[in-house]
Amino acid sequence: MAIKKVAKVGVKKEKGYLYFLDKQGDISAAKMARGGSKGGAPKKVAKVGVKREEGFLYFIDKQGDVSCAKMVRGGTRKKKAAKKAPAKKAAKKVVKKAAKKTAKKK
């Protein structure tokens, strides 16, 4: 997977925030939800104005720059396991019980 830098920005990342490229192509950050606390509304961190190409995934790398990688679509499918023939149910043996004769007492 070839990753290429699109823009050198050098954003310093804070812990507890999610950094992403918004619809305008700028870097935004939103506070991540942790435990019972909810996340926050996104704030613009840097104006970059990246024009996106179709079929590429854009992200903020470890250096705080905007990078992109070609999206993998399809790939190789896993082979399905060979279906086993359903096990035949064993025929129940019918055991005839001797009829009990009760002797009448007089």
ROKEDREN-799853 format. One line per field, with one value per atom (N, C-alpha, C, CB): x, y, z; residue in three letters. Coordinates in nm, 3 decimals, m for minus. Glycine has a CB too. Example, Ala and Ser with C-alpha at 12.3 -4.5 7.8 and 13.67 -1.06 7.14 Angstrom:
# ROKEDREN-799853
east <- 1.319  1.230  1.320  1.131  1.285  1.367  1.290  1.408
north <- m0.569  m0.450  m0.330  m0.447  m0.225  m0.106  0.003  m0.060
up <- 0.780  0.780  0.780  0.905  0.708  0.714  0.787  0.572
rest <- ALA  ALA  ALA  ALA  SER  SER  SER  SER
This chain:
# ROKEDREN-799853
east <- 0.085  0.000  0.090  m0.097  0.084  0.167  0.097  0.199  0.165  0.112  0.191  0.120  0.120  0.192  0.141  0.175  0.233  0.198  0.133  0.323  0.021  m0.051  m0.016  m0.203  m0.009  0.023  0.100  m0.105  0.208  0.284  0.225  0.438  0.170  0.105  0.173  m0.044  0.205  0.272  0.183  0.392  0.059  m0.034  0.010  m0.180  0.014  0.046  m0.083  0.111  m0.082  m0.203  m0.210  m0.208  m0.330  m0.355  m0.422  m0.442  m0.397  m0.462  m0.609  m0.396  m0.693  m0.837  m0.912  m0.860  m0.844  m0.909  m0.892  m0.851  m0.994  m0.991  m0.966  m1.125  m0.858  m0.821  m0.860  m0.668  m0.923  m0.971  m0.974  m1.112  m0.990  m1.001  m1.149  m0.927  m1.197  m1.340  m1.376  m1.381  m1.502  m1.552  m1.485  m1.702  m1.439  m1.373  m1.225  m1.386  m1.175  m1.035  m0.944  m0.990  m1.001  m0.923  m0.914  m0.985  m0.816  m0.800  m0.889  m0.651  m0.972  m1.060  m1.031  m1.210  m1.070  m1.052  m1.181  m0.932  m1.219  m1.337  m1.298  m1.455  m1.350  m1.321  m1.389  m1.368  m1.313  m1.367  m1.450  m1.253  m1.557  m1.642  m1.568  m1.781  m1.565  m1.497  m1.587  m1.359  m1.614  m1.696  m1.835  m1.630  m1.877  m2.010  m2.013  m2.061  m1.896  m1.894  m1.909  m1.762  m1.985  m2.007  m1.894  m2.143  m1.882  m1.781  m1.821  m1.757  m1.734  m1.762  m1.780  m1.651  m1.821  m1.838  m1.700  m1.926  m1.683  m1.551  m1.510  m1.551  m1.379  m1.321  m1.215  m1.260  m1.207  m1.102  m0.969  m1.133  m0.869  m0.736  m0.644  m0.678  m0.655  m0.570  m0.646  m0.436  m0.631  m0.693  m0.592  m0.737  m0.630  m0.540  m0.602  m0.508  m0.730  m0.799  m0.755  m0.779  m0.746  m0.704  m0.817  m0.660  m0.784  m0.881  m0.869  m0.856  m0.980  m0.978  m0.996  m1.087  m0.927  m0.945  m1.031  m0.806  m1.111  m1.196  m1.111  m1.304  m1.145  m1.074  m0.954  m1.029  m0.936  m0.825  m0.879  m0.730  m0.808  m0.842  m0.745  m0.835  m0.801  m0.719  m0.719  m0.771  m0.602  m0.591  m0.478  m0.567  m0.472  m0.367  m0.264  m0.423  m0.142  m0.040  0.024  0.068  0.123  0.186  0.259  0.282  0.306  0.376  0.279  0.470  0.149  0.049  0.029  0.089  0.072  0.055  m0.062  0.185  m0.114  m0.223  m0.162  m0.315  m0.203  m0.154  m0.273  m0.064  m0.245  m0.351  m0.297  m0.413  m0.388  m0.355  m0.468  m0.331  m0.435  m0.537  m0.622  m0.472  m0.753  m0.844  m0.846  m0.986  m0.846  m0.852  m0.998  m0.772  m1.039  m1.178  m1.180  m1.250  m1.270  m1.284  m1.185  m1.265  m1.063  m0.963  m0.994  m0.958  m0.931  m0.957  m1.053  m0.826  m1.149  m1.249  m1.197  m1.382  m1.244  m1.207  m1.283  m1.238  m1.214  m1.280  m1.377  m1.177  m1.494  m1.593  m1.554  m1.737  m1.574  m1.543  m1.638  m1.554  m1.585  m1.667  m1.778  m1.581  m1.899  m2.012  m2.009  m2.146  m2.030  m2.037  m2.180  m1.993  m2.192  m2.325  m2.390  m2.319  m2.517  m2.580  m2.580  m2.724  m2.548  m2.540  m2.678  m2.484  m2.680  m2.808  m2.847  m2.800  m2.971  m3.020  m3.033  m3.156  m2.983  m2.990  m3.136  m2.901  m3.178  m3.316  m3.335  m3.353  m3.443  m3.468  m3.510  m3.576  m3.448  m3.484  m3.610  m3.368  m3.705  m3.830  m3.819  m3.954  m3.826  m3.818  m3.959  m3.719  m4.000  m4.135  m4.125  m4.199  m4.205  m4.204  m4.308  m4.233  m4.271  m4.365  m4.484  m4.296  m4.599  m4.720  m4.727  m4.848  m4.746  m4.754  m4.895  m4.715  m4.899  m5.028  m5.036  m5.049  m5.134  m5.149  m5.244  m5.201  m5.199  m5.281  m5.381  m5.193  m5.503  m5.607  m5.608  m5.746  m5.612  m5.614  m5.759  m5.538  m5.788  m5.923  m5.924  m5.986
north <- m0.116  0.000  0.123  0.000  0.199  0.319  0.437  0.349  0.496  0.613  0.734  0.596  0.840  0.962  1.081  0.987  1.172  1.294  1.391  1.359  1.448  1.542  1.684  1.518  1.710  1.844  1.833  1.928  1.911  1.914  2.023  1.939  1.982  2.077  2.077  2.042  1.958  1.946  1.980  2.034  1.931  1.955  1.875  1.917  1.939  1.870  1.810  1.969  1.678  1.608  1.602  1.467  1.627  1.614  1.480  1.732  1.424  1.298  1.324  1.235  1.226  1.237  1.307  1.309  1.341  1.406  1.321  1.547  1.324  1.254  1.358  1.175  1.340  1.434  1.374  1.467  1.455  1.405  1.519  1.341  1.481  1.577  1.600  1.527  1.724  1.749  1.767  1.873  1.798  1.807  1.919  1.828  2.023  2.135  2.106  2.263  1.991  1.955  2.015  2.000  2.061  2.116  2.014  2.248  2.032  1.940  1.987  1.931  1.895  1.924  1.824  1.919  1.862  1.775  1.775  1.819  1.657  1.644  1.565  1.573  1.606  1.535  1.400  1.616  1.293  1.158  1.128  1.055  1.053  1.013  0.907  0.959  0.926  0.832  0.803  0.887  0.676  0.638  0.698  0.683  0.770  0.831  0.967  0.844  1.028  1.162  1.154  1.236  1.249  1.252  1.327  1.317  1.306  1.375  1.519  1.303  1.593  1.734  1.761  1.820  1.883  1.925  1.948  2.055  1.918  1.936  2.083  1.874  2.107  2.242  2.236  2.295  2.340  2.346  2.372  2.456  2.289  2.303  2.375  2.164  2.338  2.400  2.406  2.322  2.517  2.531  2.483  2.679  2.379  2.320  2.328  2.172  2.295  2.300  2.192  2.434  2.068  1.956  1.916  1.835  1.900  1.850  1.698  1.911  1.631  1.484  1.418  1.435  1.305  1.220  1.102  1.173  1.055  0.941  0.815  0.926  0.726  0.600  0.608  0.551  0.721  0.737  0.767  0.849  0.719  0.744  0.849  0.614  0.959  1.069  1.065  1.207  1.085  1.078  1.168  0.933  1.190  1.269  1.169  1.364  1.174  1.076  1.114  1.063  1.034  1.054  1.187  0.942  1.239  1.368  1.486  1.376  1.459  1.566  1.622  1.676  1.549  1.592  1.517  1.568  1.571  1.504  1.406  1.608  1.279  1.174  1.103  1.072  1.028  0.950  0.815  1.025  0.717  0.582  0.533  0.486  0.452  0.397  0.298  0.329  0.313  0.224  0.087  0.283  m0.016  m0.153  m0.192  m0.253  m0.224  m0.264  m0.407  m0.168  m0.486  m0.623  m0.715  m0.628  m0.720  m0.809  m0.953  m0.792  m1.045  m1.186  m1.236  m1.269  m1.310  m1.362  m1.488  m1.389  m1.512  m1.634  m1.750  m1.624  m1.863  m1.981  m2.034  m2.091  m2.071  m2.127  m2.270  m2.120  m2.308  m2.445  m2.540  m2.460  m2.655  m2.753  m2.800  m2.874  m2.798  m2.839  m2.990  m2.794  m3.031  m3.174  m3.219  m3.206  m3.345  m3.399  m3.415  m3.536  m3.377  m3.388  m3.532  m3.334  m3.549  m3.684  m3.748  m3.680  m3.874  m3.944  m3.980  m4.071  m3.961  m3.995  m4.146  m3.925  m4.196  m4.340  m4.377  m4.385  m4.486  m4.530  m4.579  m4.641  m4.537  m4.578  m4.725  m4.489  m4.795  m4.936  m4.944  m5.021  m5.013  m5.027  m5.153  m5.033  m5.132  m5.246  m5.273  m5.219  m5.393  m5.430  m5.480  m5.538  m5.421  m5.463  m5.572  m5.343  m5.669  m5.778  m5.721  m5.894  m5.758  m5.707  m5.766  m5.741  m5.677  m5.723  m5.772  m5.610  m5.890  m5.944  m5.939  m6.089  m5.871  m5.862  m5.972  m5.721  m6.044  m6.152  m6.094  m6.263  m6.131  m6.081  m6.165  m6.083  m6.098  m6.168  m6.192  m6.088  m6.314  m6.347  m6.393  m6.450
up <- 0.000  0.000  0.000  0.122  m0.105  m0.117  m0.052  m0.266  0.047  0.116  0.070  0.272  0.034  m0.008  0.072  m0.160  0.102  0.174  0.077  0.242  0.117  0.031  0.072  0.039  0.203  0.252  0.383  0.271  0.396  0.521  0.608  0.495  0.722  0.812  0.948  0.827  1.001  1.129  1.247  1.132  1.246  1.356  1.478  1.315  1.593  1.718  1.771  1.824  1.790  1.834  1.986  1.774  2.040  2.183  2.209  2.236  2.327  2.363  2.387  2.488  2.349  2.372  2.261  2.499  2.152  2.039  1.914  2.016  1.829  1.700  1.592  1.674  1.516  1.410  1.275  1.413  1.191  1.062  0.961  1.076  0.835  0.726  0.700  0.596  0.715  0.698  0.550  0.777  0.523  0.385  0.305  0.386  0.375  0.307  0.280  0.390  0.330  0.310  0.416  0.174  0.527  0.638  0.750  0.690  0.840  0.953  1.067  0.998  1.117  1.230  1.341  1.187  1.463  1.579  1.659  1.667  1.710  1.795  1.919  1.719  2.033  2.158  2.152  2.283  2.186  2.180  2.305  2.167  2.286  2.398  2.478  2.348  2.610  2.699  2.817  2.746  2.841  2.956  2.945  3.086  3.048  3.048  2.981  3.189  2.959  2.899  2.748  2.935  2.694  2.549  2.480  2.517  2.352  2.272  2.246  2.141  2.182  2.156  2.008  2.210  1.978  1.839  1.778  1.830  1.648  1.586  1.575  1.448  1.592  1.577  1.469  1.712  1.386  1.282  1.350  1.175  1.313  1.371  1.273  1.408  1.144  1.042  0.910  1.025  0.839  0.706  0.603  0.677  0.531  0.432  0.292  0.468  0.281  0.152  0.055  0.088  0.104  0.020  m0.074  0.106  m0.202  m0.301  m0.302  m0.445  m0.279  m0.270  m0.406  m0.175  m0.422  m0.541  m0.502  m0.600  m0.594  m0.567  m0.557  m0.675  m0.464  m0.449  m0.355  m0.582  m0.287  m0.193  m0.054  m0.239  0.048  0.187  0.239  0.272  0.291  0.342  0.494  0.291  0.556  0.701  0.749  0.747  0.881  0.944  0.998  1.058  0.948  0.989  1.123  0.881  1.166  1.297  1.308  1.325  1.195  1.196  1.195  1.076  1.182  1.179  1.040  1.271  0.938  0.799  0.736  0.718  0.625  0.554  0.455  0.480  0.466  0.377  0.314  0.453  0.207  0.146  0.101  0.027  0.093  0.049  m0.039  0.170  m0.139  m0.229  m0.150  m0.353  m0.164  m0.092  m0.159  m0.087  m0.077  m0.127  m0.137  m0.035  m0.256  m0.278  m0.330  m0.377  m0.278  m0.327  m0.260  m0.479  m0.308  m0.250  m0.286  m0.099  m0.217  m0.240  m0.135  m0.239  m0.178  m0.086  m0.020  m0.158  0.100  0.171  0.108  0.323  0.099  0.044  0.148  0.003  0.102  0.194  0.225  0.134  0.349  0.391  0.319  0.547  0.277  0.207  0.300  0.159  0.248  0.331  0.349  0.269  0.472  0.500  0.475  0.647  0.428  0.407  0.544  0.330  0.554  0.686  0.734  0.681  0.860  0.917  0.915  1.063  0.875  0.870  1.012  0.780  1.040  1.173  1.184  1.203  1.295  1.317  1.340  1.437  1.276  1.292  1.435  1.189  1.497  1.634  1.634  1.701  1.725  1.737  1.822  1.800  1.770  1.843  1.927  1.746  2.056  2.148  2.197  2.269  2.170  2.214  2.357  2.121  2.440  2.579  2.595  2.676  2.673  2.699  2.776  2.779  2.731  2.795  2.935  2.713  3.029  3.168  3.195  3.267  3.248  3.285  3.437  3.231  3.481  3.627  3.671  3.671  3.764  3.816  3.914  3.883  3.894  3.984  4.110  3.916  4.222  4.349  4.390  4.459  4.438  4.484  4.624  4.397
rest <- MET  MET  MET  MET  ALA  ALA  ALA  ALA  ILE  ILE  ILE  ILE  LYS  LYS  LYS  LYS  LYS  LYS  LYS  LYS  VAL  VAL  VAL  VAL  ALA  ALA  ALA  ALA  LYS  LYS  LYS  LYS  VAL  VAL  VAL  VAL  GLY  GLY  GLY  GLY  VAL  VAL  VAL  VAL  LYS  LYS  LYS  LYS  LYS  LYS  LYS  LYS  GLU  GLU  GLU  GLU  LYS  LYS  LYS  LYS  GLY  GLY  GLY  GLY  TYR  TYR  TYR  TYR  LEU  LEU  LEU  LEU  TYR  TYR  TYR  TYR  PHE  PHE  PHE  PHE  LEU  LEU  LEU  LEU  ASP  ASP  ASP  ASP  LYS  LYS  LYS  LYS  GLN  GLN  GLN  GLN  GLY  GLY  GLY  GLY  ASP  ASP  ASP  ASP  ILE  ILE  ILE  ILE  SER  SER  SER  SER  ALA  ALA  ALA  ALA  ALA  ALA  ALA  ALA  LYS  LYS  LYS  LYS  MET  MET  MET  MET  ALA  ALA  ALA  ALA  ARG  ARG  ARG  ARG  GLY  GLY  GLY  GLY  GLY  GLY  GLY  GLY  SER  SER  SER  SER  LYS  LYS  LYS  LYS  GLY  GLY  GLY  GLY  GLY  GLY  GLY  GLY  ALA  ALA  ALA  ALA  PRO  PRO  PRO  PRO  LYS  LYS  LYS  LYS  LYS  LYS  LYS  LYS  VAL  VAL  VAL  VAL  ALA  ALA  ALA  ALA  LYS  LYS  LYS  LYS  VAL  VAL  VAL  VAL  GLY  GLY  GLY  GLY  VAL  VAL  VAL  VAL  LYS  LYS  LYS  LYS  ARG  ARG  ARG  ARG  GLU  GLU  GLU  GLU  GLU  GLU  GLU  GLU  GLY  GLY  GLY  GLY  PHE  PHE  PHE  PHE  LEU  LEU  LEU  LEU  TYR  TYR  TYR  TYR  PHE  PHE  PHE  PHE  ILE  ILE  ILE  ILE  ASP  ASP  ASP  ASP  LYS  LYS  LYS  LYS  GLN  GLN  GLN  GLN  GLY  GLY  GLY  GLY  ASP  ASP  ASP  ASP  VAL  VAL  VAL  VAL  SER  SER  SER  SER  CYS  CYS  CYS  CYS  ALA  ALA  ALA  ALA  LYS  LYS  LYS  LYS  MET  MET  MET  MET  VAL  VAL  VAL  VAL  ARG  ARG  ARG  ARG  GLY  GLY  GLY  GLY  GLY  GLY  GLY  GLY  THR  THR  THR  THR  ARG  ARG  ARG  ARG  LYS  LYS  LYS  LYS  LYS  LYS  LYS  LYS  LYS  LYS  LYS  LYS  ALA  ALA  ALA  ALA  ALA  ALA  ALA  ALA  LYS  LYS  LYS  LYS  LYS  LYS  LYS  LYS  ALA  ALA  ALA  ALA  PRO  PRO  PRO  PRO  ALA  ALA  ALA  ALA  LYS  LYS  LYS  LYS  LYS  LYS  LYS  LYS  ALA  ALA  ALA  ALA  ALA  ALA  ALA  ALA  LYS  LYS  LYS  LYS  LYS  LYS  LYS  LYS  VAL  VAL  VAL  VAL  VAL  VAL  VAL  VAL  LYS  LYS  LYS  LYS  LYS  LYS  LYS  LYS  ALA  ALA  ALA  ALA  ALA  ALA  ALA  ALA  LYS  LYS  LYS  LYS  LYS  LYS  LYS  LYS  THR  THR  THR  THR  ALA  ALA  ALA  ALA  LYS  LYS  LYS  LYS  LYS  LYS  LYS  LYS  LYS  LYS  LYS  LYS
